[in-house]
Amino acid sequence: MSQKIGFVGLGNMGGPMAGNLAAAGYEVKVFDLVNDAMLGVEGVEPQSSAVQAASDVDVFISMLPAGRHVAGLYLDGGVLDAVSGDTLLIDCSTIDPETARMVASAAGERGVNMLDAPVSGGIAGAVGGTLTFIVGGREEVLEQARPVLEVMGANIFHAGENSAGQVAKICNNMLLAVLMAGTSEALALGVANGLDPAVLSEVMKQSSGGNWALNVYNPYPGVMEGSAAGRDYEGGFLVDLMVKDLGLAMDTAQHSASSVPMGSLAHDLYRLHRENLDAGSLDFSSIQWFYKPELRS
Ligand code: NAD
């Protein structure tokens, strides 16, 4: 088992992920631009730079906001030059596939193995160690990383070569946005025509419109206990992050000359929703308010 881990980016996701690694007995050297982010995680060893966190470790993990931060860290920030050939690099950030490919290939040129391993499961999954990792990179490298990923997650998928993890995550989240918007739209139409949203939800769940949003994440208030809809959409998976992921989907589609009319509509819809209701820090199922603004108290 690898013993020493470097971890950079201790935000909402990275903080609890690094904390879980420390709690599992790994020695975890961490760095974040924000000092308090490092001090808030129990059992880890704060460093004064990313290069220090990457030196003399078996596994180095990053959890950063976007592609420019990842390229900045590994290329301009000197991490690729600082790590030894034995260090395994894992970027868990959700970023554009092009940057993921570029950084992995720069690592490969230096004889260093790298995986892209974006996650789904949100902050609750990061805290509980139940994330899903969607991994791009060589199979044997994933097997090497598996014990570390298993501390932080409950499911690990191998999507393909480097950057395939990012592509799979982007496709999934684009579909999720379409499903959530479509579900909210159908519920609003039913209610406007006299239906009880709970009855309509049950009918659609058991019929051909059944989907994940109806099964576990019903967007209509009062239908599902414990859902974000029941707490005015506070917390959960933020509209800001959905807009970010849909933006990545649009870039990816442009890059491959793919037509994504549904994803494109969902992107516009979520941006309008964010602007109209200042909804960036609400859960993404708050798109229900876009269709039925009168639900807002
Ligand atoms: P966050 O903004 O809370 O945390 C990012 C952290 O990175 C911050 O603490 C910031 O100070 C640090 N940072 C930025 N640049 C740095 C650098 N060069 N060196 C060191 N530290 C640096 O973001 P988050 O919510 O933890 O999300 C991280 C990634 O996970 C994103 O790519 C996001 O899309 C993805 N993600 C988030 C969620 C979620 O629910 N929050 C779910 C799935 C995936």
Residues whose N, C-alpha, C, O or C-beta is under 5 A from the ligand:
A	BS01	NAD	V8 G9 L10 G11 N12 M13 G14 F31 D32 L33 V34 A37 M63 L64 P65 A66 H69 C92 S93 T94 V119 S120 G122 I123 G236
